[in-house]
Amino acid sequence: MKEWDENSDEVSKGFKDKEKAKSLLKLVELREKSLKNLDKNEFSTLIVEGYYEIIKELITAIMSTDGYKTLSHELLIGYVDKFYKEFSKFEISIMDQLRRTRNDIAYRGLIVNSEYIDRNKKVILEAIKKLKQVLNLKL
């Protein structure tokens, strides 16, 4: 994970865009609905990918309300780590692990075992819940 640096070439400072954040929140809700219907034994890889997409979209929405954007997935996690201390180092670590796992799924064809979900679902869902709380306070 990259440490957040607002002077990085990968970071843009712009206006605070609550409408974009609201749209991303609606997309998150759609993703959550679709994940509920998937059997973790058959679709564990897609579930893990979906959890990461939810986290990515929530952080993007939070950054949007703060007036920042980046295309770097590493900097997304670094942003939360630097500015939102309500997240434990363990939660940050799990979010970054999800980022790397999703990258391996997308670019290396990794198939994720359902035990990964069994081990990590609780902390992933807690991180998602906290991200939503942070975002909703900003909207």
Backbone bond lengths (Angstrom), bond angles and torsions (degrees), N, CA, C in turn:
res aa  C-N    CA-C-N  psi(-1)  N-CA   C-N-CA  omega(-1)  CA-C   N-CA-C  phi
1 M - - - 1.451 - - 1.524 109.19 -
2 K 1.315 115.12 136.28 1.468 120.29 177.11 1.518 109.64 -84.05
3 E 1.306 114.90 142.79 1.454 119.65 173.83 1.526 108.43 -73.21
4 W 1.324 116.83 141.14 1.458 121.79 -178.68 1.526 110.22 -62.98
5 D 1.314 115.99 131.84 1.456 122.75 176.40 1.519 107.60 -143.32
6 E 1.327 116.08 105.27 1.467 118.84 -175.71 1.523 112.22 -68.90
7 N 1.323 117.71 -11.24 1.466 121.00 176.91 1.524 112.78 -92.12
8 S 1.317 116.58 1.24 1.459 121.79 179.00 1.529 110.11 -65.08
9 D 1.324 115.27 149.78 1.467 120.27 174.42 1.520 111.31 -64.17
10 E 1.324 117.18 -17.10 1.465 121.81 -177.05 1.530 112.91 -89.92
11 V 1.326 117.45 3.58 1.462 122.38 -177.47 1.524 109.38 -119.35
12 S 1.330 115.47 135.24 1.463 120.90 174.54 1.521 108.77 -117.57
13 K 1.312 115.56 135.48 1.465 120.77 174.74 1.514 106.53 -103.75
14 G 1.320 115.73 128.76 1.457 119.47 -179.04 1.507 110.27 -142.57
15 F 1.304 115.29 -147.56 1.463 119.44 179.83 1.528 109.65 -92.24
16 K 1.309 115.16 158.16 1.459 121.01 178.54 1.525 108.06 -75.58
17 D 1.326 116.67 121.16 1.462 121.72 -172.36 1.526 110.62 -117.44
18 K 1.331 115.32 87.68 1.467 120.11 -179.70 1.520 112.35 -70.65
19 E 1.312 117.94 -29.23 1.467 120.22 179.35 1.526 110.97 -66.49
20 K 1.318 116.40 -41.58 1.465 119.91 175.55 1.529 109.92 -61.48
21 A 1.319 116.37 -42.29 1.466 120.82 179.74 1.530 110.63 -62.38
22 K 1.311 117.29 -41.55 1.474 120.66 178.41 1.525 111.14 -63.90
23 S 1.321 116.76 -40.54 1.469 120.44 177.90 1.522 111.16 -63.99
24 L 1.322 116.46 -42.19 1.466 119.65 177.91 1.522 111.28 -64.23
25 L 1.322 117.07 -36.72 1.466 120.70 177.37 1.528 110.95 -63.24
26 K 1.325 117.49 -38.80 1.472 120.64 175.73 1.522 111.08 -63.89
27 L 1.321 116.65 -40.03 1.463 120.96 176.91 1.528 110.78 -63.10
28 V 1.319 116.66 -40.56 1.472 121.54 176.57 1.526 109.75 -58.68
29 E 1.317 116.68 -44.96 1.467 120.40 -179.94 1.525 111.41 -61.28
30 L 1.328 117.14 -39.47 1.466 120.61 176.80 1.529 111.05 -64.29
31 R 1.320 116.17 -43.21 1.466 119.97 179.07 1.528 110.64 -62.29
32 E 1.312 116.49 -42.94 1.467 119.95 -179.82 1.523 110.90 -62.01
33 K 1.317 116.43 -42.04 1.464 120.67 177.74 1.520 111.40 -60.00
34 S 1.328 115.80 -44.46 1.459 119.42 -177.79 1.526 111.98 -68.54
35 L 1.325 117.72 -32.92 1.469 120.55 -179.74 1.529 112.15 -69.51
36 K 1.321 116.44 -31.23 1.478 120.37 -178.40 1.524 112.21 -61.85
37 N 1.311 117.02 -24.89 1.460 120.93 -176.29 1.526 113.92 -92.38
38 L 1.340 116.57 -0.58 1.466 119.50 -176.79 1.531 110.98 -94.26
39 D 1.313 116.10 135.91 1.454 122.98 175.57 1.530 108.37 -77.17
40 K 1.341 116.90 120.20 1.465 119.42 -175.06 1.517 112.77 -64.45
41 N 1.311 118.38 -26.71 1.462 119.98 179.60 1.525 111.73 -71.93
42 E 1.324 115.96 -31.76 1.460 119.92 -178.87 1.530 112.97 -94.49
43 F 1.326 116.17 -34.03 1.464 120.63 -171.53 1.530 113.23 -120.49
44 S 1.317 117.87 30.23 1.471 120.74 -176.28 1.530 112.36 -57.35
45 T 1.315 117.14 -38.07 1.473 120.24 179.74 1.529 110.45 -62.80
46 L 1.328 116.88 -44.14 1.467 120.28 179.87 1.524 111.72 -68.64
47 I 1.318 116.81 -33.10 1.466 120.71 178.06 1.528 110.09 -66.20
48 V 1.326 116.45 -46.41 1.467 120.20 178.82 1.523 110.23 -61.57
49 E 1.317 116.56 -44.23 1.459 120.99 177.17 1.534 110.21 -59.56
50 G 1.325 116.27 -42.51 1.464 121.15 179.07 1.519 112.71 -63.77
51 Y 1.336 117.27 -41.79 1.466 120.33 177.18 1.527 110.67 -59.64
52 Y 1.330 115.89 -42.96 1.464 117.93 179.69 1.532 110.71 -65.12
53 E 1.316 117.33 -43.51 1.464 120.08 179.73 1.532 110.85 -59.42
54 I 1.320 117.00 -39.63 1.468 121.44 177.17 1.527 109.81 -61.27
55 I 1.320 116.81 -48.70 1.465 120.95 179.93 1.523 110.55 -61.66
56 K 1.314 116.70 -44.96 1.473 121.48 179.65 1.530 110.55 -59.66
57 E 1.319 116.60 -44.69 1.463 119.91 -178.33 1.524 111.82 -68.91
58 L 1.324 117.27 -36.76 1.467 119.76 177.74 1.528 110.94 -66.48
59 I 1.325 117.28 -43.04 1.466 119.68 178.86 1.525 109.99 -66.36
60 T 1.320 117.48 -40.71 1.462 121.01 177.20 1.527 110.32 -59.60
61 A 1.323 116.27 -40.69 1.468 120.92 178.50 1.533 110.87 -65.58
62 I 1.322 116.81 -43.27 1.473 120.57 177.79 1.525 109.91 -60.95
63 M 1.326 115.81 -47.03 1.462 119.31 178.88 1.523 111.07 -60.68
64 S 1.312 116.38 -37.60 1.459 120.97 179.11 1.530 110.83 -61.88
65 T 1.322 116.98 -40.62 1.472 119.94 178.28 1.524 111.42 -69.66
66 D 1.333 116.49 -21.51 1.467 121.26 177.77 1.531 112.11 -92.18
67 G 1.343 116.65 -6.58 1.454 120.71 177.38 1.521 114.68 88.94
68 Y 1.331 116.92 23.36 1.471 121.01 178.57 1.517 110.93 -123.04
69 K 1.334 115.01 157.90 1.454 120.06 168.98 1.520 109.04 -152.00
70 T 1.323 114.03 151.72 1.452 121.34 176.64 1.517 108.58 -151.31
71 L 1.301 115.68 150.52 1.467 120.68 173.55 1.527 110.58 -95.23
72 S 1.330 116.46 -7.13 1.457 121.54 -179.52 1.526 110.60 -81.20
73 H 1.308 115.72 116.44 1.463 119.96 178.44 1.523 110.62 -66.79
74 E 1.329 117.23 -31.85 1.464 120.25 177.41 1.526 110.88 -64.74
75 L 1.327 116.89 -41.48 1.457 120.21 -179.80 1.530 112.07 -69.50
76 L 1.323 117.70 -26.94 1.470 119.79 175.17 1.527 110.24 -58.14
77 I 1.316 115.78 -49.62 1.467 120.31 -179.35 1.529 109.48 -66.89
78 G 1.327 117.18 -41.12 1.459 121.41 177.82 1.520 112.68 -59.84
79 Y 1.327 116.32 -33.70 1.464 121.47 178.14 1.526 110.66 -63.19
80 V 1.315 116.02 -48.68 1.472 120.27 179.13 1.520 109.76 -62.41
81 D 1.310 116.65 -42.81 1.460 121.16 -179.31 1.525 111.23 -59.74
82 K 1.320 117.04 -40.75 1.467 120.32 -176.43 1.530 113.50 -77.25
83 F 1.322 117.33 -40.87 1.469 119.82 -169.20 1.523 115.97 -105.98
84 Y 1.310 118.39 -13.38 1.464 119.96 -174.89 1.520 110.11 -124.57
85 K 1.321 114.56 89.31 1.466 121.75 -172.23 1.530 113.06 -75.79
86 E 1.324 117.26 -2.45 1.466 119.23 176.06 1.529 111.78 -72.34
87 F 1.344 116.10 -8.28 1.465 120.70 178.32 1.518 109.27 -98.13
88 S 1.320 115.18 128.57 1.464 120.16 178.89 1.524 109.90 -72.14
89 K 1.308 115.60 161.46 1.473 120.47 175.91 1.528 109.93 -59.81
90 F 1.331 116.58 -34.44 1.459 120.29 178.41 1.524 110.92 -65.00
91 E 1.336 117.62 -43.73 1.463 120.84 178.14 1.534 111.07 -63.46
92 I 1.326 116.23 -41.73 1.469 120.20 177.01 1.520 109.20 -61.35
93 S 1.312 116.28 -43.00 1.464 121.39 -179.85 1.531 111.25 -62.19
94 I 1.318 117.26 -41.97 1.474 121.45 178.87 1.531 109.88 -65.92
95 M 1.336 117.42 -41.65 1.465 119.62 178.21 1.527 110.46 -62.08
96 D 1.329 116.46 -40.54 1.457 119.54 179.31 1.531 110.82 -69.95
97 Q 1.314 116.89 -37.51 1.469 120.49 175.77 1.530 110.15 -62.08
98 L 1.318 117.04 -41.53 1.470 121.09 176.18 1.523 110.76 -60.37
99 R 1.332 116.66 -41.30 1.466 121.32 178.43 1.524 110.27 -59.28
100 R 1.325 115.88 -47.17 1.469 119.65 -178.97 1.533 111.06 -66.98
101 T 1.332 116.30 -39.49 1.463 120.32 179.58 1.524 110.08 -64.89
102 R 1.319 117.54 -44.26 1.463 121.38 178.31 1.531 110.58 -62.06
103 N 1.323 116.68 -37.30 1.459 121.10 176.24 1.533 110.16 -62.81
104 D 1.322 116.62 -43.25 1.469 120.64 178.02 1.533 111.49 -65.09
105 I 1.317 117.06 -35.44 1.467 121.25 176.78 1.537 108.86 -63.94
106 A 1.329 115.46 -49.86 1.463 120.61 -173.93 1.527 113.26 -69.64
107 Y 1.331 116.93 -36.20 1.459 119.00 -171.23 1.524 115.03 -111.38
108 R 1.325 116.97 -12.76 1.466 119.39 -179.72 1.528 113.25 -125.92
109 G 1.317 115.60 -0.57 1.462 119.55 178.47 1.515 113.82 71.35
110 L 1.340 117.67 26.55 1.459 121.37 179.45 1.525 110.75 -58.88
111 I 1.319 116.37 135.24 1.465 122.36 172.16 1.524 106.69 -106.25
112 V 1.321 116.13 123.84 1.465 121.81 -175.95 1.524 109.32 -93.02
113 N 1.314 115.56 134.06 1.458 122.76 178.14 1.530 109.82 -77.90
114 S 1.312 117.77 147.49 1.467 121.87 -178.35 1.530 112.36 -62.91
115 E 1.332 118.09 -21.35 1.469 120.08 178.06 1.528 111.27 -63.60
116 Y 1.337 116.87 -28.89 1.460 120.05 176.97 1.532 109.38 -59.19
117 I 1.316 116.17 -42.99 1.465 120.91 179.07 1.525 109.60 -66.67
118 D 1.327 116.82 -43.73 1.464 120.21 179.05 1.536 110.97 -56.46
119 R 1.328 116.66 -42.45 1.469 121.45 -177.16 1.524 113.12 -73.85
120 N 1.328 117.55 -33.09 1.467 120.49 -167.69 1.526 116.20 -116.02
121 K 1.320 117.94 -8.20 1.466 120.24 -173.15 1.527 112.78 -57.16
122 K 1.308 116.92 -42.82 1.466 119.99 -176.32 1.532 111.33 -60.33
123 V 1.323 117.53 -48.25 1.464 120.20 -178.11 1.534 111.23 -71.84
124 I 1.319 117.38 -33.64 1.470 120.55 177.11 1.530 109.95 -63.63
125 L 1.326 116.48 -47.63 1.462 119.93 -179.52 1.529 111.73 -65.84
126 E 1.319 116.73 -33.99 1.468 120.39 176.56 1.525 110.40 -66.55
127 A 1.320 117.52 -41.58 1.468 121.08 177.69 1.528 110.50 -63.57
128 I 1.329 116.56 -42.33 1.468 120.75 177.57 1.523 110.31 -61.31
129 K 1.318 116.34 -44.23 1.475 121.18 179.31 1.533 110.17 -60.03
130 K 1.322 117.61 -45.02 1.464 121.24 179.74 1.527 111.39 -65.22
131 L 1.328 116.72 -41.79 1.467 119.45 178.27 1.526 110.66 -60.73
132 K 1.332 116.33 -40.86 1.468 120.09 177.88 1.522 110.94 -63.81
133 Q 1.330 116.92 -40.93 1.463 120.29 178.99 1.531 110.85 -62.30
134 V 1.324 116.59 -45.48 1.467 120.75 177.84 1.531 109.71 -59.13
135 L 1.322 116.33 -47.43 1.463 120.21 -178.55 1.524 111.34 -63.45
136 N 1.310 117.50 -45.89 1.463 120.04 -178.29 1.527 112.66 -62.64
137 L 1.331 117.64 -31.73 1.459 120.42 175.36 1.530 111.38 -66.62
138 K 1.316 117.32 -27.75 1.461 122.42 -179.32 1.525 112.52 -85.78
139 L 1.320 116.14 -19.00 1.467 119.94 179.83 1.510 108.36 -93.11
